């Protein structure tokens, strides 16, 4: 067998092993019994170490040899270099560190679930301290130019630096805070509608109906419940999402379901073959988040989507509040700009202030400018500064997100990058298919899904975010489409309120 054939065999095996790790992680969050935490941590750590060691011992030598071949096409050479770049980063991280990190994260996730349920940061603190320490070791092993956090950010988004993120927020923050101020001074409609109460069983049924209508293939997926909603892509034919129900507010579970469905549509739309090569992988986390934020906000928070729900779905349920509403008033309620304590329940504007505070805190933790013990107070101070809110307890504050319990330092900025890309993709989609919102009001989401499948999903991980953005939209990634999008939405829903440019 030639070098490329050997490489394909090893990449396929590696992809299947990684799928096994994904399945273990899903099981841990959804249905593993509490007493299984210790054995699961050992199993996950052992398998993660084996997967990492295979990169060093089997895949990396084949990639280096394949990279010297002269008789391969440009696309294959590009794929090899992309894979080689990732493998050479993996080579820098000792296998015992990979194993230790995986075990620590597995323990920490279970500890986080328990700590959040009791709003008790102190019980979680030792686990987080260990993950911060191991993350610093990982950053040191990988190497960086300016700060340790840079190395971890590059694991999720290779093409930006912490300084780039800082500059992005410097541009966005004044617009975000001024928008919040103006919207609070000019409240929507002057009418206070009751919460959109719906029983847990009805919400689950509605969510299944809606995500299926929008394109999520439930013969290749499933919907479960977890403490923090997430999506797991085991293969394009096995992509699972989870939701969290709040009976007092349908919009909380529905928006989270649409967010995770966006991830799932991406995973279900990836090419299946050749397994393990870049074409079958998702691109960066920022690109992944562009898909979830597009379906959650540009679709799920639109007047057209709520027209579809109001006319075709909600009448099948006995809802005391439905007669008080129109599709427009429902969209107004969903899009109300009012800062809240919980990130995943936040409006599209204050959401990015949530990301900013997490970016600043995790950057300080990894760079050694903040200790884990100081974290809750620092969190509460930033919530007061950016959102003008008081945090009542740890569950509504520093313990609300799962990411740090997974050791995913550097993940949070991808949400804002993904939102910017989502807005730019939405503009390009509308230029190509101006009729798509009208069709959405009838429950037809085939145009945006096909457009994303063609311009994003089909390319897998062959292009970094900037190149992918330019190929899909004809322009570099920019904050301007997002600002235009928010200005249009506020003008529509806040009776012509004009926001700063």
Residue pairs with C-beta under 8 A, 6 or more apart in sequence:
1 9
3 62
3 65
3 66
3 69
4 66
4 69
4 72
4 76
6 62
7 59
7 62
7 63
7 66
8 274
8 276
8 277
10 54
10 58
10 59
10 62
10 276
11 59
11 83
11 274
11 275
11 276
11 277
12 274
12 275
12 276
13 54
13 276
14 51
14 54
14 55
14 59
14 276
15 275
15 276
15 280
16 275
17 47
17 50
17 51
17 54
18 51
19 234
19 235
20 47
21 44
21 47
21 48
21 51
22 232
22 233
22 234
23 232
23 234
24 40
24 43
24 44
24 47
25 44
25 232
26 232
26 234
26 240
28 36
28 40
28 44
28 106
28 109
28 110
29 109
29 226
29 227
29 228
29 230
29 242
30 224
30 225
30 226
30 242
31 224
32 40
34 110
37 106
37 107
37 110
38 107
40 106
41 102
41 103
41 104
41 106
41 107
42 103
44 102
44 103
44 106
45 99
45 100
45 102
45 103
45 106
46 99
48 98
48 99
48 101
48 102
49 95
49 96
49 98
49 99
49 102
52 90
52 93
52 95
52 98
52 99
53 95
55 87
55 90
55 91
56 87
56 90
56 91
56 95
59 83
59 87
60 84
60 87
60 88
60 90
60 91
63 80
63 83
63 84
63 87
64 84
66 72
66 80
67 77
67 80
67 81
67 84
72 80
75 462
78 462
79 277
79 278
79 279
79 462
82 278
82 461
82 462
83 277
83 278
85 158
89 142
89 155
92 141
92 142
92 143
93 138
93 141
93 142
94 141
97 134
97 137
97 138
97 141
100 134
101 131
101 134
101 135
101 138
101 407
104 127
104 130
104 131
104 134
104 407
105 131
105 405
105 406
105 407
107 127
108 124
108 127
108 128
108 130
108 131
108 405
108 406
108 407
109 402
109 405
109 406
111 123
111 124
111 127
111 405
112 124
112 127
112 399
112 402
112 404
112 405
113 227
114 123
115 121
115 123
115 124
115 394
115 399
116 124
116 227
116 394
116 395
116 399
116 400
117 395
119 393
119 394
119 395
119 396
119 399
120 394
121 375
121 376
121 394
121 398
121 399
124 399
124 405
125 372
125 373
127 405
128 372
128 375
128 404
128 405
129 372
131 404
131 405
131 407
132 365
132 366
132 372
132 409
134 407
135 152
135 366
135 407
135 409
136 148
136 366
136 368
138 151
138 152
139 148
139 149
139 150
139 151
139 152
139 366
140 148
140 151
142 151
142 154
142 155
143 151
144 150
144 151
146 161
146 162
146 163
147 162
147 363
147 366
147 367
148 366
148 367
148 368
149 162
149 362
149 363
149 366
149 367
149 409
149 410
150 161
150 162
152 366
152 409
152 410
153 160
153 161
153 162
153 165
153 410
153 413
154 410
155 410
156 284
156 285
156 286
156 408
156 410
156 411
156 413
156 414
157 284
157 285
157 286
157 410
157 413
157 414
157 417
157 465
158 284
158 464
159 284
159 464
159 465
159 466
160 413
160 417
162 363
165 359
165 413
165 416
165 417
168 416
168 417
168 420
168 479
169 352
169 356
169 359
169 416
171 479
172 352
172 416
172 479
172 482
172 483
173 353
173 356
174 500
175 483
175 486
175 499
175 500
176 349
176 350
176 352
176 353
177 353
177 386
178 499
178 500
179 337
179 349
179 486
179 490
179 499
179 500
180 337
180 339
180 349
180 350
182 497
182 499
183 337
183 338
183 349
183 490
183 494
183 497
184 337
184 338
186 494
186 495
186 497
188 332
188 333
188 336
188 493
188 494
188 495
189 329
189 332
189 495
191 329
193 321
193 324
193 325
193 329
193 333
194 320
194 321
194 324
195 248
195 249
195 321
196 249
196 250
196 251
196 319
196 321
196 330
196 333
197 247
197 248
197 249
197 250
197 319
197 320
197 321
198 206
198 247
198 250
198 317
198 319
199 247
200 245
200 247
202 317
203 245
203 247
203 250
203 253
203 254
204 223
204 243
204 245
206 250
206 254
206 313
206 314
206 317
207 223
207 243
207 253
207 254
207 257
208 218
208 223
209 313
210 254
210 257
210 258
210 309
210 313
211 218
211 223
211 241
211 257
211 258
211 261
212 218
213 443
213 445
214 258
214 261
214 265
214 295
214 299
214 445
214 449
215 265
215 445
215 446
215 449
216 241
216 261
216 264
216 265
216 268
217 268
220 236
220 237
220 238
220 239
220 268
221 238
221 239
221 240
221 241
221 264
221 268
222 240
222 241
223 240
223 241
223 242
223 243
223 257
224 240
224 241
224 242
224 243
225 242
225 243
225 244
225 245
226 242
226 243
226 244
227 244
227 402
228 244
228 344
228 401
228 402
229 241
229 242
229 243
229 244
229 256
229 257
229 259
229 260
229 344
230 241
230 242
230 260
230 402
231 239
231 240
231 241
231 242
231 260
231 261
231 263
231 264
231 267
231 292
232 239
232 240
232 241
233 239
233 263
233 264
233 267
233 270
233 282
234 240
235 272
236 267
236 268
236 269
236 270
236 271
236 272
237 268
237 272
239 264
239 267
239 268
240 264
241 257
241 260
241 261
241 263
241 264
242 260
243 253
243 256
243 257
243 260
244 252
244 253
244 256
245 253
246 252
246 253
251 333
251 334
252 344
252 345
254 300
255 296
255 300
255 301
255 334
255 344
255 345
256 296
256 344
258 295
258 296
258 299
258 300
259 292
259 293
259 295
259 296
259 344
260 292
261 292
261 295
262 291
262 292
262 293
262 294
262 295
262 296
263 288
263 291
263 292
265 291
265 295
265 449
265 452
265 457
266 282
266 288
266 291
266 452
266 456
266 457
267 282
269 452
269 453
269 457
269 458
270 279
270 280
270 281
270 282
270 457
270 460
271 279
271 280
271 458
271 460
272 280
273 280
274 280
277 460
278 460
278 461
278 462
279 459
279 460
279 461
279 462
280 460
281 460
281 461
282 288
282 460
282 461
283 456
283 459
283 460
283 461
283 463
283 464
283 465
283 468
284 414
284 461
284 464
284 465
285 411
285 414
285 418
286 413
286 414
286 417
286 418
286 421
286 465
287 418
287 421
287 456
287 465
287 468
288 414
288 418
289 414
289 415
289 417
289 418
289 419
289 421
289 422
290 417
290 418
290 419
290 421
290 422
290 425
290 456
291 418
291 422
291 452
291 456
292 418
293 415
293 418
293 419
293 422
294 422
294 425
294 426
294 448
294 452
297 348
297 419
297 422
298 422
298 423
298 426
298 485
299 305
299 440
299 445
299 448
301 331
301 334
301 335
301 348
302 331
302 437
302 440
303 327
303 328
303 331
303 441
303 492
304 437
304 438
304 440
304 441
305 331
305 440
305 441
306 327
306 328
306 330
306 331
306 334
307 327
307 441
308 440
308 441
308 442
308 443
309 327
309 330
310 322
310 325
310 326
310 327
310 330
311 327
312 443
314 322
315 322
325 333
331 493
332 493
335 347
335 348
335 489
335 493
336 347
337 347
337 348
337 349
337 350
337 490
338 347
338 350
339 346
339 347
339 350
339 353
339 387
339 388
339 389
340 346
340 347
340 350
340 387
340 389
341 383
341 387
341 389
341 391
341 392
341 396
341 397
341 400
342 396
342 400
343 351
343 354
343 355
343 358
343 400
343 401
346 354
348 419
348 486
348 489
349 486
350 387
351 415
351 419
352 416
352 419
353 386
353 387
354 387
355 412
355 413
355 415
355 416
356 386
356 416
357 379
357 382
357 383
357 386
358 401
358 412
359 412
359 413
360 382
361 370
361 375
361 378
361 379
361 382
362 404
362 409
362 410
362 412
363 369
364 370
364 378
365 371
365 372
365 375
365 409
366 409
370 378
375 398
376 394
376 397
376 398
379 391
379 397
379 398
380 390
380 391
380 397
380 398
383 389
383 390
383 391
383 397
384 390
384 391
391 397
403 409
403 411
403 412
417 465
417 477
419 482
420 477
420 478
420 479
420 481
420 482
421 465
421 469
421 477
422 482
423 481
423 482
423 484
423 485
424 469
424 473
424 475
424 477
424 478
424 481
424 482
425 452
425 455
425 456
425 469
425 472
425 473
426 481
426 485
427 473
427 481
427 484
427 485
428 455
428 472
428 473
428 474
429 436
429 447
429 448
429 451
429 452
430 436
430 437
432 451
433 447
433 448
433 451
435 447
436 447
436 448
439 445
439 446
439 447
440 448
455 471
455 472
456 468
456 472
459 468
459 471
463 471
465 477
466 476
466 477
469 475
469 476
469 477
470 476
483 501
486 499
487 498
487 499
487 501
490 497
490 499
491 497
491 498
491 499
